[in-house]
Amino acid sequence: MEKKKGILREKLKNNASLYLLLAPATILLIMFAYIPMYGLLMAFKNYSPALGVWRSPWVGLMWFQQYFSSYQFLPTILNTLKIALYSIIIGFTFPIILALICNQIRVQAFKKFFQVTTYLPHFISTMVMCGMLLLFLSPSSGMIANFLHLFNLKMPDVVGNPNSFASLYVWSDVWQHVGWNSIIYLAALSAIDPTYYEAATMDGATRFQQMIKIDLPLLVPTMMIMLILTVGQLLNIGFEKVLLLQNPLNLPGSEIISTYVYKVGLQSFQYSYSTAINLFQTVINLVVLVTVNFISRRLTKTGLF
């Protein structure tokens, strides 16, 4: 035991500077991620600000039952799943395609220009992005509507159509983040041994064949890790963007779990009810994350844990 303590003390002494650098992030994580978790008790209590979390009466699963039986349960679940699955299919695929294309560009000046132009939209704030969408797509005063008026054409109300909200959200998100999300795949491609390409070129393989036979198989571990991380956030859709794009017309297709939690929690002051809904969302995400990680380890021997 004394020997183990001595080894531990020696490791702490030798790596003191590294632990010191790690300390601020650890403290912030504990303060803002772990300590507030005691607030989850509100999901099982009839929380009153006057009584506090601990003194508020227990109600068990009442708030969960209320959400499951409410008229908003099915619409919020379906809208969230629709946008989430749509985002995963499109948002996960396009960065890989962009990275493969960018990796095949041989003119370095054009490659840098291509990368910069695809990265720049990522730095546009969510509020500015939503303002741009409303400015472009307004059926009465939008830029596209004014252009179509020159040819006596009418601009459809894309923003107000609940059926088109998911496409509006996903494709604008792809345009904004596809370049940035491709960086990790470009990093993985840059680590591939060049001798693979040399051997393939000598065998007469085209660039497309090299992408299919070399790039994609060697990208699979990175793709699986990114897929697990993405699927693990299945129900956590970008709350700010959805809320900013919402209006009374598209509400049947844009009301998701996160916006519903915001409305019942911060606008209606139903703290326990909103906590229960959010806890339900978190549990579903955890179950999906563990399941996808298990399947990935079985099929590709790659996983987060």
N, C-alpha and C positions, 0 to 999 in steps of 0.2 A: 504493500500500500504506500509506504513512504517513497519507494522507488518511482511509482506512478505519479505521485504528487510532485516529485522532483523533476520528472520529465515534463509534466504539464507546466510547472513553473518556468522551466527553461524555454519551452515553446512560447509561452506568453511574453517572456523577456525578449526573445529573439524577434518576435513579430509584433512588438508593442506599437510600432509606427503604423502598421497595417490595421491593427485593431482600433487605433486612434482615428484613422481615416474612416473606418467603418462605423464608428460610434454615432455621428450625427444622423446618418440614414437609419440606423437601428432605433435611435431614440424617437425619430419622427414616425417610424413605422409603428412602434409600440403606442405612441401617444394618439395617433390619428387612425390606426387600423384595429388595434387589439383592445385598448382601453374602452373605446366607444361601443364595443360589442356587448357590453352589459345592457345597452339600450334595447337589445333584442327581446329582453324580458317584457317589453311593452306589448309585444305580439300576443302574449298570454295573459295580459292584465287589462283592466279598464283604466287606462292611464289618465291621471289628473295632474296637471302641472302644480296644483296646490299641494298635493300629497307626495309627489315625486314618484320615481320608478319603484322603489322598494316598498313604499307604504300603500300604493295603489292596489285595489282588490284583484285577486286572481279570477279569470273567467275561462281558463282552459283554451279550448280550440274554437271558441265562439266566433272570433273575427275571421278565422279561416272558413268556417261554415258559412258565414255571412257573404264572403267573397265568392265562394263556390256556388252559392244559390242566387247571387245577384244577376241582374240582366246584363251587366257589363263584363261578366266573366268570360263568356264565349267570344264576344267580339274582340276584347283586348288580347286574349290568347291567340286567336286566329290571325289578327293583324300583326302581332309581334312575330309569330312564326313565319308568316308570309314574307315580311320584310327581312327577317333574319336569314331564312333559307335562301332567299333571292340574293341577299348580300354575300352569303358564303359562296354560292355557285359562281356568281359573276366576280365578286371582289377577290376571291381566292385564285381564280383562273387567270385573270388578266395580268396581274403582276408577273406571273411566271412567263406568260407569252411575251410580255414586254422585255423581261430580262433576257430571254432567249434571243429575241430580235436584236437587242442592244449588244449582246455578246458577239453577234456576227458582224457588226459594223467594224470595218477595218480602217477607215479614215478617222484618225484620232480627233481631229478638229470637229468633224461632224458628230462624232460619238459624244464628245463633251457637250456640244450644243444640244444634242438630242436629250441627254440626261438632264441638263439644267432646265430645259423647257418643260420636261415632264415632272421635275421635282417642284418647281415654283408654286403650282396651285396648292400644294400641301400647306404652305405658310399663310394662306388666306384664312382669316378667322371664320368660325362658323356663322357668326352674325352677318359678316360681309358676304359670305357665300349665299346665304339665304336671301339677302337683299338683292344680290345679282340675279338670282333665279326669279324673284318676283318682278324685278325690273325688266328682264328679258321676256318672261312668259305671261305677263299681265294681258288679258284678252282685250282690254280697252286702251291702255296707254303704254304697253310694253314695246320694246324695240322691234321684236319680231312681228307684233300685231301692226305696228305702223308701216313696216316694210310690206306686209301682205295687203294692206289697204291700198297701196299703189296699184295693185293688180285686181282690186275689188274682191279680195279674198278675206274671209273671216277667220280670225285666230280662235281655235277652240280653247275652252277654259281648262287648261291642263292642271293648274294649281287647285282649282275648285272641284276637280273630278276625283271622287274617292277611289275609283278603279285604277287611276293612273298615278296615285300617290306613291306606291311602292316603286314603280319604275323611275319616277322623278327623284326619289330619295337615293336609290341604288346607283343609277347612272351618273348623277351629279357627284356622288361619293367616289365612284370609280375614277371619274375625271380628276377629282381633287387629290386622291391618294394613291393612284396606281403607280406613279413614278416613285414615290417615296417607299411604298411597300415592296417595290422590286429590288431595292438596294441589297437586302439580305440574300436574295437569289443571285444577284450579280457577284456578291462576295463569295458565295459558294461556287459559282462557275469559275471565278478567277483562281480558285484553289485546285482546279482539275489539272492533272499532269498533262503538259503539252504534248508528250509523246503519244498520247491516245489519238490526238488529232493528226499528228504526223503519220502514224501508222494507218489511220483511216484514209488519209489523202493518198498515200501510196497504194492503197487497195482500190482507189477510184471512187471513194464515197463522196457524195455531194454534201454541201453544207446542211441541207435539210436532213439528209441521212445521218450526219454527225449529231445534229440536234436530237434526233429520235433515238439513236443508238448509244450516244455517249452522254450528252447533257442531261436528258430527262432521267435515265436510270441513276445517275450520280446525284441528281437533285432530290431523289425520293426521300432520304432521311430528313433533309431540311424542309421539304414540303409537308411531311407528316407532322413534324414538330409545329410548324405554323398552322396546320389544319387543326391540331389538337387545341392550340391556344385560341384559335378563332371559334371553334365549335364550343369551347368552354365558356365563351361569352355569348352563347346563342341568343339569350333573351335580353341581353344588355345592349339594346340598340341605342344609337346616339340620341340621347334625350333632348339636348338643346336644339338640334336641327329639326327634329320632328315637331317640337313645340313651336318653333318659329315659323314653320311652314303650315301649321294647322290653321284652319278657318272653319266656320260653321258648315260650309258646303262639303269639305272633304273629311269631316270628323268621322263618319262611319268607316272610312278606310285608313285613318291616321291615328285613331286612339289606341295607343299601345299601353303595356303595363306601366312603363316608366312615367308616362304623362298622366296616367290615371292615379298613380301613387302621388305625384306632385299635386294634383288637384284635390284629392281627398285629404292629403296630409297637410300641405301648406296653405291651401286656399280654404278648405272646410274645417281644418284643425282636428281631423280625426286621426290622431297620432297612432293609436294602437292599431286601427284598421289598416293604415298605410304601412306600418311596420310589418304586419302579418302578410300583406301582399308582397312586400319586398323580400321577406324571408322565404316565402314560397318560391319566388323567382330565383333566389340564390341557391336554394336546395336543388331545383331543377337543373340549374347550370352545373352544379357540382356533380350530380348524377350523370349528366351528359358527358362532362369532362372525364370522369373516371371510366365510363363505358368506352368512349372513343380511344382513350389511352390504352385500355386493355385490348381492344381490337387491333390497334396499331402495333402493340408489342407482339401480338400473336402472328400478325401477317408480315410485318416488316422488321421485327426485332428493334424497333425504334419507339421511344416513348419519353415522357417527362419524368416518370417515376416507375 
